[in-house]
Amino acid sequence: MHKITLAVACMALAGCAASMTPSLPMGRMSVAGGMLAPCSPDRRGAQACEDALFNTSVISQIHKGQSQNEVRGIMRHDAERREADGFTESWGYLTSYKNQMITWITFTDRKVSSLTHEIVEGH
């Protein structure tokens, strides 16, 4: 009986260990193509840097005419900034942590009408 219990416990532990993915060092993120891209070594703003790396890897999939739901599916998270005015809404995603560049996706009647870039002053 003890051998069966021990065998089951070993199999469960091995399965658990095999299912874990190795964690990356703080401030680094796996991006499309399996490459690693560095963030700030002092860990300040690590989450914003990781978000920018991800945003940069998918932003090229956004095109005029796409719906807000399509964009949300591609970006996989809410925008870092949002602005709305009448039938126009803009979502801002940080796409360069180093340069503090935000890519704005503007929607008119809930469809992508333009993409623009803004460098945040003071950086």
C-alpha positions in Angstrom: 0.0 0.0 0.0 2.8 2.4 0.9 4.5 1.7 -2.5 1.4 2.7 -4.4 0.9 5.9 -2.3 4.6 6.8 -2.8 4.4 6.1 -6.5 1.3 8.3 -6.9 2.9 11.1 -4.9 6.1 10.9 -7.1 4.0 11.0 -10.3 2.0 14.0 -9.0 5.2 15.9 -8.0 6.9 15.1 -11.3 3.8 16.3 -13.3 3.6 19.5 -11.2 7.3 20.3 -11.8 7.0 19.5 -15.5 4.1 21.9 -15.9 5.9 24.9 -14.5 7.4 27.3 -16.9 10.7 28.8 -15.9 10.3 32.3 -14.6 12.3 35.0 -16.3 14.4 37.5 -14.3 12.6 40.6 -13.2 12.5 43.2 -15.9 12.7 40.7 -18.8 9.8 39.3 -20.8 9.4 36.7 -23.5 8.1 38.3 -26.7 7.0 37.1 -30.1 9.6 34.9 -31.7 10.9 33.6 -28.3 13.4 36.5 -27.9 14.1 38.2 -24.6 14.0 41.9 -24.4 15.6 43.9 -21.5 13.7 46.3 -19.3 15.2 48.7 -16.7 17.8 46.8 -14.6 16.7 48.6 -11.4 13.2 47.2 -11.6 11.4 50.5 -11.4 8.5 50.5 -13.9 9.1 46.8 -14.7 5.4 46.2 -15.3 5.1 49.2 -17.6 8.2 48.0 -19.5 6.8 44.5 -19.9 3.5 45.9 -21.0 5.3 48.1 -23.6 7.2 45.0 -24.9 4.0 43.1 -25.3 2.2 46.1 -26.9 5.0 46.5 -29.4 4.8 42.9 -30.4 1.1 43.0 -31.3 0.4 46.6 -32.3 1.2 46.0 -36.0 -1.9 43.7 -36.1 -4.2 46.8 -35.7 -5.6 48.2 -38.9 -8.2 50.7 -40.0 -11.8 49.3 -39.9 -11.3 46.9 -37.1 -13.9 46.9 -34.3 -13.1 47.7 -30.7 -13.7 44.1 -29.8 -11.2 42.9 -32.4 -8.6 45.4 -31.1 -9.3 44.3 -27.5 -8.7 40.7 -28.5 -5.4 41.6 -30.1 -4.1 43.8 -27.3 -5.4 41.5 -24.5 -5.6 44.2 -21.9 -7.2 47.6 -21.4 -5.4 50.7 -22.7 -3.0 52.6 -20.4 -4.9 55.8 -21.4 -8.3 56.5 -22.8 -10.0 59.6 -24.2 -13.5 60.0 -25.6 -15.3 62.8 -27.4 -18.7 62.2 -29.0 -18.4 59.5 -31.6 -14.6 59.3 -31.3 -12.7 57.3 -28.7 -8.9 56.9 -28.4 -7.0 54.1 -26.6 -3.4 54.8 -25.7 -0.9 51.9 -25.4 2.7 52.4 -24.2 4.8 51.0 -27.1 8.3 52.3 -26.1 9.2 52.3 -22.4 12.6 53.8 -23.1 11.2 56.8 -25.1 7.9 56.9 -23.3 6.0 56.6 -26.6 2.3 56.0 -26.6 0.5 54.6 -29.7 -3.0 56.0 -29.9 -5.7 53.9 -31.6 -8.6 56.2 -32.5 -12.0 54.8 -33.1 -14.8 56.6 -34.9 -18.2 54.9 -34.6 -16.4 52.0 -32.8 -14.1 51.2 -35.8 -10.4 52.0 -36.0 -10.0 55.2 -37.9 -6.3 56.0 -37.2 -3.1 55.1 -35.3 -0.8 57.9 -34.1 2.3 58.1 -31.8 3.0 60.5 -29.0 6.1 61.0 -27.0 5.2 61.8 -23.4 6.9 65.1 -22.4 9.5 65.0 -19.6 11.1 61.7 -20.6 
